[in-house]
Amino acid sequence: MLRVSNNKLSALPDSFGDNLPALTTLYADCNDLTRLPESFGNLSALRDCHLQDNALVALCNSFGVQFLHPDEEGDRTVMMYNGKP
C-alpha cells in the first residue's frame, strides 16, 4: 500500500508504474494531479486505486478501459476498469 494523499502533488514520476510492480493499493486522492504517467498501466497488481479530488482530465492509454465521470457535485471522479467489476 502507498499513501500520498493530501500532498499537493501535480504529477507522478514518469517511471512510477515501472518501479512498483507489486503495488496493490494506492491512495493518491486530494492532490493536484492532471494526468497519470503511461507507466501507470504497468501496475498489474493494483486492485484498489483512490484518485478522487484531483484535476485529472485524461488517463494514460496503457491502463486499460477507463473513463472520467463527474459526480453529483460536478467534481471529476475517476472510474477505472482493469478486468474486474
C-alpha positions in Angstrom: 0.0 0.0 0.0 1.2 3.5 -0.9 -0.4 6.7 0.6 0.4 10.0 -1.0 -2.9 11.7 -0.3 -3.2 15.4 0.5 0.3 16.3 -0.7 -0.5 18.9 -3.4 1.2 16.6 -6.0 0.9 17.9 -9.5 2.4 14.9 -11.2 3.7 11.4 -10.5 7.1 10.4 -11.9 7.1 9.1 -15.4 8.6 5.8 -14.1 6.0 5.4 -11.3 4.5 2.2 -12.6 7.8 0.7 -13.6 9.1 0.9 -10.0 6.2 -0.6 -8.1 5.1 -3.8 -9.8 3.7 -5.4 -6.6 1.6 -2.3 -5.6 -1.9 -3.4 -4.8 -3.4 -0.3 -3.2 -2.8 3.4 -4.0 -4.2 6.4 -2.2 -3.3 9.5 -4.3 -6.5 11.4 -3.6 -6.8 15.1 -2.8 -3.8 16.2 -4.8 -3.5 18.3 -8.0 -2.8 15.5 -10.5 -3.8 16.4 -14.1 -2.6 13.2 -15.7 -1.2 9.8 -15.0 2.1 8.6 -16.5 2.0 5.9 -19.2 3.8 3.6 -16.9 0.7 3.6 -14.6 -0.5 0.8 -16.8 2.3 -1.4 -15.6 0.8 -1.6 -12.1 -0.6 -5.1 -12.9 -1.2 -5.9 -9.2 -3.1 -2.7 -8.5 -6.7 -3.6 -7.3 -7.6 -0.6 -5.2 -6.9 2.9 -6.5 -8.1 6.2 -5.0 -7.7 9.2 -7.2 -10.7 11.3 -6.3 -10.3 15.1 -5.7 -7.6 15.6 -8.3 -7.7 17.7 -11.5 -7.4 14.7 -13.9 -8.5 15.5 -17.4 -7.1 12.4 -19.1 -5.8 8.9 -18.1 -3.0 7.1 -19.7 -3.7 4.9 -22.6 -1.9 1.9 -21.2 -4.2 1.4 -18.2 -7.0 -0.4 -20.0 -10.6 0.7 -20.1 -11.2 3.8 -18.1 -13.3 7.0 -18.2 -13.8 10.2 -16.3 -17.3 10.7 -14.8 -18.4 13.9 -13.0 -20.0 13.2 -9.6 -23.1 14.9 -8.2 -21.2 18.0 -7.2 -19.6 18.3 -10.6 -16.2 17.2 -9.4 -14.3 14.7 -11.6 -14.3 11.2 -10.2 -12.1 8.6 -11.8 -13.8 5.3 -12.7 -11.4 2.5 -13.9 -11.9 -1.0 -15.1 -9.0 -3.4 -15.0 -10.6 -6.7 -15.8 -12.8 -6.8 -12.7 -16.1 -5.1 -11.9 
